[in-house]
């Protein structure tokens, strides 16, 4: 038997192929190509059939499948890092002397007592400070508006905002979409505890933040929508924000409320990988007939394998204000960010199977209105102990 060896140069055969071989090769390539195009996941099919016109900035404000893939890409990069994700951009710098003696002092500068960076959460403290007589500005890279998906909160927490002058009772009534009692806490085979008035109000962020915007402006506050922080200079007497769009702001205090992806926090933590992460997926759907109570926290199963990782799922659920049969359900877990950690889309694939069993419904009877997802990084050391700059403070999840 004679063997003909075909030598390749840069991947191309030096000998012509027979028509039969070319035909078989082309057919094989097409088969490989067809096999490579995986069928869309259940998550993709569901999400691509939903309207996402109401997406906003801030945690939980994006609902599209493309946004899910982008967030999973960020999550994967965190998981694949060793100890440092990436050398962070330097946003904050310290300068000797007072601002009036710097070269920036010659430019047009808008002066505030306090500037809050990030408006979805920051507008509450901005309004409280404005009510105390301070001149306050908010810098928000998106349009400042709340998401459609409701927040669940206790009335006692809202009353604390009334006490400091941020809200009044009429505001609470106007923003509350749904109230529900009792509220369950439970773990598999360990029994249940039912409580009253714990996270038992569904509040509309869209309505609440619109109320806050009107209140802040009426108090003399300034909202800069569509502006991004480029750099922060710390002088002895002031903090100076240079915005990417060219504006310069001077402030006695800067409050960072830009969330977990704040460039200021990335710099302070030197781009360090989180010690742990809470992964959250969920949905708001219609079709729940038994829909008058809530779950504050509930675990209905033991730890299970997701890909190469083992996770313990926890649940939260509460009635939604959009309809009597509408209900929000969250599934969340805690993981160490490792290459084997599950992606958000993998958790959603589990969620579609487990949520109907957890809620005692058939998935076919549900109409999904929106899909919710996100992750929250955590660190062993408090950010308060790491802050090395004066004239600035931090607010919200990023400060934990």
Residue pairs with C-beta under 8 A, 6 or more apart in sequence:
4 15
6 13
6 14
6 15
7 13
7 14
7 15
8 14
17 25
40 48
41 345
41 349
42 348
42 349
42 352
43 65
43 68
43 345
43 348
43 349
43 352
43 371
44 65
44 345
46 352
46 368
46 371
47 63
47 64
47 65
47 68
47 371
48 65
50 63
50 368
50 369
50 370
50 371
52 62
52 63
52 64
52 67
54 63
54 147
54 148
55 61
55 62
55 63
55 64
55 67
56 120
56 142
56 143
56 145
56 146
56 147
57 120
57 140
57 141
57 142
57 143
58 120
58 121
58 142
58 146
58 147
58 259
59 120
59 259
59 260
59 374
59 376
59 397
60 147
60 149
60 372
60 374
61 120
61 147
62 68
62 71
63 370
63 371
63 372
68 344
68 345
68 348
68 371
68 373
69 345
71 344
71 373
71 374
71 375
72 343
72 344
72 345
75 277
75 279
75 337
75 341
75 343
75 344
75 375
76 343
77 85
77 86
78 85
78 273
78 274
78 277
78 337
78 377
79 337
79 338
79 339
79 341
80 339
81 273
81 337
82 273
83 272
83 273
84 270
84 271
84 272
84 273
85 271
85 272
85 273
86 271
87 271
88 263
88 266
88 267
88 269
88 270
88 271
89 263
89 266
89 267
90 267
91 229
91 230
91 231
91 232
91 263
91 264
91 267
92 231
92 232
92 233
92 234
92 264
92 267
92 268
92 389
92 392
93 231
93 232
93 233
93 234
94 233
94 234
94 389
95 102
95 233
95 234
95 235
96 236
97 235
97 236
98 235
98 236
98 237
98 238
99 105
99 233
99 235
99 237
99 238
99 240
99 250
100 237
102 233
102 235
102 240
104 233
104 240
104 242
104 248
107 248
108 248
109 240
109 248
109 249
109 250
110 137
110 222
110 247
110 248
110 249
110 250
111 135
111 249
111 250
111 251
112 135
112 136
112 137
112 222
112 249
112 250
112 251
112 252
113 129
113 134
113 135
113 136
113 251
113 252
113 253
114 126
114 129
114 134
114 135
114 136
114 137
114 251
114 252
114 253
114 254
114 255
115 136
115 137
115 138
115 139
115 239
115 241
115 249
115 251
115 253
115 254
115 255
116 122
116 123
116 125
116 126
116 136
116 137
116 138
116 139
116 254
116 255
116 257
116 395
117 138
117 139
117 229
117 241
117 254
117 255
117 256
117 257
117 258
117 262
117 264
118 139
118 140
118 256
118 257
118 258
118 259
118 262
118 396
119 126
119 138
119 139
119 140
119 144
119 209
119 223
119 225
119 257
120 140
120 144
120 146
120 205
120 209
120 257
121 257
121 259
121 395
121 396
122 138
122 140
122 255
122 257
122 395
123 138
123 144
123 209
123 212
123 213
123 216
124 161
124 166
124 212
125 255
125 257
125 395
126 136
126 137
126 138
126 216
126 221
126 255
127 166
127 212
127 215
127 216
127 219
127 221
128 161
128 164
128 165
128 166
129 136
130 136
130 216
130 219
130 220
130 221
131 164
131 165
131 166
131 219
135 220
135 221
135 222
136 216
136 221
136 222
137 221
137 222
137 223
137 224
137 249
137 251
138 144
138 216
138 221
138 222
138 223
138 224
139 224
139 227
139 228
139 229
139 241
139 243
139 249
140 223
140 224
140 225
140 226
140 227
141 226
141 227
141 228
142 225
142 226
143 225
143 226
144 209
144 213
144 223
144 225
145 206
145 209
145 210
146 204
146 205
146 206
146 207
146 208
146 209
146 210
147 205
147 206
148 204
148 205
148 206
148 370
149 205
149 284
149 328
149 370
149 372
150 177
150 178
150 202
150 203
150 204
150 205
150 320
150 321
150 328
151 202
151 203
151 205
151 208
152 199
152 200
152 201
152 202
152 203
152 294
152 316
152 318
152 328
153 199
153 201
153 203
154 197
154 198
154 199
154 200
154 201
155 172
155 197
155 200
155 201
156 197
158 167
158 172
158 201
158 203
159 172
161 167
162 168
162 169
162 172
166 212
166 215
167 211
171 208
171 211
174 207
174 211
175 203
175 204
175 207
175 208
175 211
176 201
176 202
176 203
176 204
176 321
177 202
177 203
177 204
177 207
177 320
177 321
177 322
178 201
178 202
178 318
178 319
178 320
178 321
179 200
179 201
179 202
180 200
180 201
180 202
180 292
180 293
180 294
180 318
180 319
181 196
181 197
181 200
181 293
181 294
182 194
182 195
182 196
182 293
183 194
183 195
183 196
183 197
183 198
183 199
183 200
183 293
183 294
183 295
183 296
184 192
184 193
184 194
184 195
184 293
184 294
184 295
184 296
184 298
185 192
185 193
185 194
185 195
185 295
185 296
185 297
185 298
186 192
186 193
186 295
186 297
186 298
186 299
187 298
187 299
188 299
188 300
188 301
188 302
195 296
198 296
199 294
199 296
199 318
200 294
200 318
202 318
202 319
202 320
202 321
202 328
204 321
213 223
216 223
217 223
224 243
224 247
226 245
227 243
227 244
227 245
227 247
228 243
228 244
228 245
229 241
229 242
229 243
229 244
229 258
229 263
229 264
230 242
230 243
230 244
231 241
231 242
232 239
232 240
232 241
232 242
232 254
232 264
232 392
233 239
233 240
233 242
234 240
234 389
234 390
234 391
234 392
238 250
238 251
238 252
238 391
239 250
239 251
239 252
239 253
239 254
239 391
239 392
240 248
240 249
240 250
240 251
241 248
241 249
241 250
241 251
241 254
242 248
243 249
251 391
252 391
253 391
253 392
253 393
254 391
254 392
254 393
255 392
255 393
255 394
255 395
256 262
256 264
256 265
256 392
256 393
256 394
256 395
256 398
257 394
257 395
257 396
257 398
258 264
258 265
258 398
259 396
259 397
259 398
260 376
260 377
260 397
260 398
262 394
262 398
264 392
264 394
265 383
265 394
265 398
268 383
268 386
268 387
268 388
269 379
269 383
269 386
272 379
273 337
274 337
274 377
274 378
274 379
275 336
275 378
275 379
275 380
276 334
276 335
276 336
276 337
276 377
276 378
277 334
277 335
277 336
277 337
277 341
277 375
277 376
277 377
277 378
278 332
278 333
278 334
278 375
278 376
278 378
279 332
279 333
279 334
279 335
279 342
279 344
279 347
279 375
280 330
280 331
280 332
280 372
280 373
280 374
280 375
280 376
281 330
281 331
281 332
281 344
281 347
281 348
281 351
281 371
281 372
281 373
282 316
282 328
282 329
282 330
282 331
282 351
282 371
282 372
282 373
283 328
283 329
283 351
283 355
283 368
283 369
283 370
283 371
283 372
284 320
284 322
284 326
284 327
284 328
284 368
284 369
284 370
284 372
285 326
285 327
285 329
285 366
285 367
285 368
285 369
286 322
286 323
286 325
286 326
286 327
286 366
286 367
286 369
287 325
287 361
287 365
287 366
287 367
288 319
288 325
288 326
288 327
288 359
288 361
288 366
289 325
289 361
290 360
291 319
291 324
291 325
291 326
291 327
292 319
294 316
294 317
294 318
294 319
295 315
295 316
295 317
295 318
296 316
297 314
297 315
297 316
298 314
298 315
298 316
298 317
298 358
299 312
299 313
299 314
299 315
300 313
300 315
300 354
300 357
300 358
301 313
301 354
302 312
303 310
303 311
303 312
304 310
304 311
304 312
304 313
304 350
306 342
306 346
306 347
306 350
307 340
307 342
307 346
308 340
309 335
309 338
309 340
309 341
309 342
311 333
311 335
311 342
312 333
312 334
313 331
313 332
313 333
313 350
313 354
314 331
314 332
314 333
315 329
315 330
315 331
315 332
315 358
316 329
316 330
316 332
317 327
317 328
317 329
317 330
317 358
317 359
318 327
318 328
319 326
319 327
319 328
320 326
320 327
320 328
322 369
326 369
327 359
328 372
329 355
329 358
329 359
330 372
331 347
331 350
331 351
331 354
331 355
333 347
335 341
335 342
337 377
344 373
344 374
344 375
348 371
348 373
352 363
355 363
356 362
356 363
356 366
376 397
378 400
379 400
382 400
383 394
383 398
383 399
383 400
384 394
384 399
387 393
387 394
